[in-house]
């Protein structure tokens, strides 16, 4: 059977891509070797339109949030499942400067439907108050990925993708004897091992999370340089660290202490019961923009990568724009197009690509 697409990677990005391809009645296969330490598997799944450290609207934040909010709600309704929830989020201020900045923006036309000042919340150790973020939600990522795998299990190839096995004949890709019109790599940090695209500046950023049990944490998302995310049965996710230097595939005492120390600055942590600790590697980029586009030599071979910790927020809209571009012969958005890094191509990348073309 001839397929329209081979999707490499079943994280958030690969899953959203497959869902959108099905909506367009395209035939696809997904190759994915299961791992517990991908960024998707340990992602908290929180999404909102702000850059909370600055208290400002993130790059395309409103667009991403509104589109993704509708995408996940529609998907739940259509499939009678549950993996998406709207949440209240409160930002605990660490200074009068941060408080004043938030109050000032809350009266700004561009922010009035997003934020408010929450002067009544004084339950924290600081005396600067909290800011209310009106638009925030959570994707239960593992539930979403499990739903996807149950629905599309027949489309899966459970193994590691080896680009050396690719062949091209009559403008079709052949992988393990199956023909595909197009291939899209959604590999996260694993793209660094792929000679087709490892010239791109993908930077692994290790993140660690704690799972704790407590009767003293609030039933909303709390953010104060560290977040507390409520789950069921008095369980909470505490996160997350950011470390681009640590490449070790294991949890660390340093990260655990960092998270507990940050949380202790606003609440009493003596009642926390540590249940688990997880790690994963986010695919980040030099300019903090995603990497989307077609290979400079091998046509119909694409990559979607570099969304860092924001794949749940960005993927639905960016993938819709990606598909619109390839089906309607449009240019990719210049902010994300991998053409901006074409000068980083190395001889080994060109040689590897040309070998595939010659097979």
Beta strands, then each sheet from edge to edge (+ up, - down):
strand 1: 2-8
strand 2: 28-31
strand 3: 46-48
strand 4: 50-51
strand 5: 56-57
strand 6: 84-92
strand 7: 115-118
strand 8: 130-139
strand 9: 156-157
strand 10: 167-169
strand 11: 172-175
strand 12: 178-185
strand 13: 202-213
strand 14: 221-223
strand 15: 227-230
strand 16: 235-239
strand 17: 273-285
strand 18: 291-294
strand 19: 301-305
sheet 1: 9+ 2+ 1+ 12+ 11- 10+
sheet 2: 9+ 2+ 1+ 12+ 19+ 18-
sheet 3: 3+ 8- 6+ 14+ 15- 16+ 13- 17+
sheet 4: 3+ 8- 7+
sheet 5: 4+ 5-
end
